[in-house]
Amino acid sequence: MAFTFNVNGSAVKTPSKFGWSLSDVSAADSGRTEDALMYKNRVATKEKIELEWWGVTTSEASAILNAFADEYFQVTYHSPLTDGDVTKEFYRGDATAPYYWWVDGGRMENVAFSIIER
């Protein structure tokens, strides 16, 4: 099976690390009652993807960061929830890109951030 990963319809360099998680979004009145029974009141579930690219050049890092620069963007990826390709709208969390060395145009130790379903 080929790994699909596109942002706004354009291919992005395949991540070195792709971590998927699913979170519940609960209503404001969710919580435990005095008898310790939980009332979760789930109103939605949202996917979160941890992404990391290792040892990329500075130009590759720039291309990756710019692909996720919009406030919101469409991502097509293989979802373990459906075992198929899906397209959903995401936003990006804080990004890091520490330098590994400066010689010959530079190389990044990694580029890392999370994208969270809107």
WORA-V766839 format. One record per residue. SS is DSSP state (~ for helix, > for strand, _ for the rest). PSI is psi as a letter, one per 40 degrees, with the letter a starting at -180 (* if undefined). Layout:
<<SS PSI> <SS PSI>>
//
This chain:
<<_ h> <_ i> <_ h> <_ h> <> h> <> i> <> h> <_ f> <_ e> <> h> <> i> <_ i> <_ h> <_ h> <_ i> <_ d> <> h> <> h> <> h> <> i> <> i> <> h> <> i> <> i> <> h> <> i> <_ i> <_ d> <_ e> <_ i> <> a> <> i> <_ i> <_ d> <_ e> <_ e> <_ h> <> h> <> g> <_ d> <_ f> <> h> <> e> <> i> <> i> <> i> <> i> <> h> <> h> <> h> <> i> <> h> <> h> <> i> <_ f> <_ i> <> i> <~ d> <~ d> <~ d> <~ d> <~ d> <~ d> <~ d> <~ d> <~ d> <~ d> <_ f> <_ d> <_ i> <_ d> <_ i> <> i> <> h> <> h> <> h> <> i> <> h> <> h> <_ e> <_ d> <_ e> <_ f> <> i> <> h> <> i> <> h> <> i> <> h> <> i> <> i> <> i> <_ a> <_ i> <_ i> <> i> <_ g> <_ i> <> i> <> d> <> i> <_ e> <~ i> <~ f> <~ e> <_ i> <> i> <> i> <_ d> <> i> <> h> <> i> <> i> <> i> <> h> <> h> <> h> <_ *>>
//
